[in-house]
Amino acid sequence: MVWERAIFVPAYAKINLTLEVLGRRADGFHDLASVMQTISLHDTLLLRPALAGTYELSCDVPALAGADNLALRAARSLADASGRRHGVAIELRKVIPTQGGLGGGSSDGAAVLAALARLWDVDLAADDLLRLAAALGSDVPFLLRGGTALVGGRGERITPLPDSEPLWLVVARPPVAISTATAFRALTQADYADGAASAAVAAALQRGEPVPPVHLVNSFEASVRRAYPLVEETWEALRAAGAPEVRLSGSGPTLFAPFRALAPAADVWRRLRADGHEVWLARTVSRAEVDRSRSALSAAESSR
Ligand code: C5P
C-alpha cells in the first residue's frame, strides 16, 4: 500500500466508569484498577504524507503544537520502531479539553499510532505497539483499542470487556486545571481502594448486565472535591439540573453524568449551558466503532 492521500482520524476521549488507585509502586507510579470507556467527544487529526524524516504538527491551539505533543511523539516513536524512514505532517483540531481527565492528549497519540501503523504498513506485533503506547503515557494503551475495558497495572494491562449498554453523557469541565501528578500526590491512604468495584463492574458487563451505579467509584473524588471548590460547584450544578449520578473522570476536574435516555441528558446539558458552564452532550463509543474509524483508513487506500 502506498499512502498518498491526506486522511482524517478521530481521537476519542475516555471516561473512567471506575478508577481505583490501589497503591504506590517503587517506580513512583501507582497501580490502578479502572473500567475505561471511549466517548464521542473527539479531537480530529488530519494526517498527510511528508518527506522521509519530516515530522510536523500544527494545531488550532498553537500552544499545544510543541515537540512534546503526544501526536508528534507517537509518529516519531512508530517510525523509529519500524526501522524504515517515514514522514508525516499532522494537523490537530482540539475539542477535548486539555488537562481535564478525559485523556485528550493520550488519545491523539493513540490515534496517530493506530493510523500510521496501517498507513505506513508497519509490521509490529500487537504487544510491541502496546509497549510503544505505554511509553507515551499511562492512558495510551487503552485508547489504542478503545471501547470498554478493564485496565490494570500502570495502565498497560488491558482486558477488553463487552460493550457497556449505550449511555448518554453530560460532560462538564469546571474552570480549573489539575495536573495528574499533583492529583496523585494529593491522595492519602484513605483514598486507596482494593479494585473490588472495578471487578464488580467488569463482572456485570461480562454477564451482559447494566453497570450498577453503586460501583461507579473514583479514588480522586474526595480529595479533588475538597481541594477545588469550583469542581464542587459544577458537581452541585449537575445535581441541581437533575443528574441522578455525577462522577469525576480520571484525576479530574471534568465531571460526567450518565443517562440511559437522551431527553433527560439533553435537559441537563441545556441547563448547564444556559448557566455558562463548559459542557458537552456525548455518548459512549464501542470498540467496534473505534475499529471502524480506523479500518476505514486502509479501505479508503486500497479501493483507489
Ligand atoms: O503516564 P502519564 O504521563 O499519563 O502520567 C502522568 C503522571 O501521573 C505520572 O508522572 C505520575 O506522577 C502519575 N501517574 C501515576 N500512576 C499511574 C499513572 C500516572 O502515579 N498509573
Residues whose N, C-alpha, C, O or C-beta is under 5 A from the ligand:
A	BS01	C5P	G28 F29 H30 L136 G137 S138 D139 G153 R154 G155 T180 A181 F184
